[in-house]
Amino acid sequence: EIEAYGDTVNIIKEPTVSVSSYTRGGHINIQNLADDQLQLVVDQANAFAFKVDDILREQADIDFMNEAANDAAQNMKIAIEQDVFANVAAGSSLTDINATPANITASTVLGHILDAGQQLDENNIPEDGRFMIINPAVATVLKQSELRQAYLTGDNVSPLRNGFIGTVDRFNMYVSNNLSTTSGVTSGLYGHPKAVAYASQMTNTETVRLESSFGDGVRGLSVYGYKVILPTAIGEFKLQTA
């Protein structure tokens, strides 16, 4: 349980089981599984604070404080995603599949997805649960590609008709507007969930009566941390639309 900024979370690494040949009547060596641990430091924090004036609260036709709190929580989520998406690929050991990005078009976008899948295949990363995160512009290009043919996604209905990108080359496709963008080039992410450890906690949310005015102050603090624990299971590629 995370209680405060700076806490440490102990993560037990997934065991690695050796496989050996066997002949009838042969001897089987029993392997002792290692319980190695990694430490994840909760070293990031975001906060919000706002004032709800008594007069405003009385005159508003909505629950102003509750609506503001919900908006703060949503913006907190966006801020965390932007941080994680911008930095998590630094822990990858995979080679950039397009270090010098060319314009991605309807005829080339599927090739980039296939290259990413090949990298994970070559590192024996499980197929089940793979993900790819792209920005809205690339999602539009993708829907204009051969993906409109339903058989490429295994769906009964073309994504061009139902609006759901679905699974492409074993990747669960996600669209996010929070990917890191520099000079018009967006960094997309792909990999497997086992690549990254993440922990977060909303440690403080409190309402205080303000001394200098008639109103309440609401503030909250969220702490989190993340760490790449399997460098061969996370990758980044540059997305640039024409």
Long-range contacts (C-beta under 8 A, 24 or more apart in sequence): 1-201, 2-42, 2-199, 2-200, 2-201, 2-203, 2-223, 3-201, 3-203, 4-203, 4-223, 5-42, 5-43, 5-45, 5-203, 5-221, 5-223, 6-41, 6-42, 6-43, 7-41, 7-42, 7-223, 8-39, 8-40, 8-41, 8-42, 9-39, 9-40, 9-41, 9-42, 9-197, 9-199, 9-225, 10-37, 10-38, 10-39, 10-40, 11-37, 11-38, 11-39, 11-40, 11-197, 11-229, 12-36, 12-37, 13-37, 13-38, 13-229, 14-194, 38-197, 38-227, 38-229, 40-197, 40-199, 40-225, 40-226, 40-227, 41-225, 41-227, 42-199, 42-200, 42-201, 42-223, 42-224, 42-225, 43-225, 44-80, 44-83, 44-223, 44-224, 44-225, 44-226, 45-221, 45-222, 45-223, 45-224, 46-76, 46-79, 46-80, 46-221, 46-222, 46-224, 47-219, 47-220, 47-221, 47-222, 48-72, 48-75, 48-76, 48-219, 48-220, 49-217, 49-218, 49-219, 49-220, 50-217, 50-218, 50-219, 51-210, 51-213, 51-215, 51-216, 51-217, 51-218, 52-215, 52-216, 52-217, 52-218, 53-213, 53-214, 53-215, 54-214, 54-215, 54-216, 55-214, 56-215, 57-215, 65-207, 65-216, 65-218, 68-218, 69-205, 69-218, 69-220, 72-218, 72-220, 73-220, 76-220, 76-222, 78-178, 80-200, 80-222, 80-224, 81-176, 81-178, 82-178, 82-180, 84-198, 84-226, 85-133, 85-176, 85-178, 85-179, 85-180, 85-187, 85-189, 86-180, 86-187, 88-189, 88-196, 88-226, 88-228, 88-234, 89-187, 89-189, 89-234, 89-235, 89-236, 90-228, 91-227, 91-228, 91-231, 91-234, 92-191, 92-228, 92-231, 92-232, 92-234, 92-235, 92-236, 93-231, 93-232, 94-119, 94-123, 94-231, 94-232, 94-234, 94-235, 95-119, 96-236, 96-237, 96-238, 97-235, 97-237, 98-237, 98-238, 99-238, 100-238, 101-185, 101-237, 101-238, 101-239, 101-240, 102-240, 103-240, 103-241, 103-242, 104-138, 104-141, 104-239, 104-240, 104-241, 104-242, 105-141, 105-242, 106-141, 106-142, 106-144, 106-145, 106-146, 107-145, 109-138, 109-141, 109-142, 109-145, 110-142, 110-145, 110-146, 110-147, 110-152, 110-168, 110-169, 112-237, 113-168, 113-169, 113-171, 114-169, 115-237, 116-171, 116-190, 116-235, 116-237, 117-169, 117-170, 117-171, 119-235, 120-190, 120-191, 120-192, 120-233, 120-235, 123-232, 123-233, 125-191, 125-192, 125-232, 125-233, 126-192, 126-194, 127-170, 129-172, 129-192, 129-193, 129-194, 130-170, 130-171, 130-172, 130-190, 130-191, 130-192, 131-171, 131-172, 131-173, 131-174, 131-189, 131-190, 131-191, 131-192, 131-193, 132-168, 132-171, 132-172, 132-173, 132-174, 132-188, 132-189, 132-190, 133-174, 133-175, 133-176, 133-179, 133-188, 133-189, 133-190, 134-173, 134-174, 134-175, 134-176, 134-179, 134-188, 134-239, 135-175, 135-176, 135-177, 135-179, 135-181, 135-186, 135-188, 135-239, 136-175, 136-177, 137-186, 137-239, 137-241, 138-186, 138-188, 138-239, 138-241, 139-165, 139-173, 139-175, 141-241, 142-168, 142-173, 179-239, 184-240, 185-238, 185-239, 185-240, 186-238, 186-239, 186-240, 187-236, 187-237, 187-238, 187-239, 188-236, 188-237, 188-238, 188-239, 189-234, 189-235, 189-236, 190-234, 190-235, 190-236, 190-237, 191-233, 191-234, 191-235, 192-230, 192-233, 192-234, 194-229, 194-230, 194-233, 195-228, 195-229, 195-230, 195-231, 195-232, 195-233, 195-234, 196-226, 196-227, 196-228, 196-229, 196-234, 197-226, 197-227, 197-229, 198-224, 198-225, 198-226, 199-224, 199-225, 199-226, 200-224, 200-225
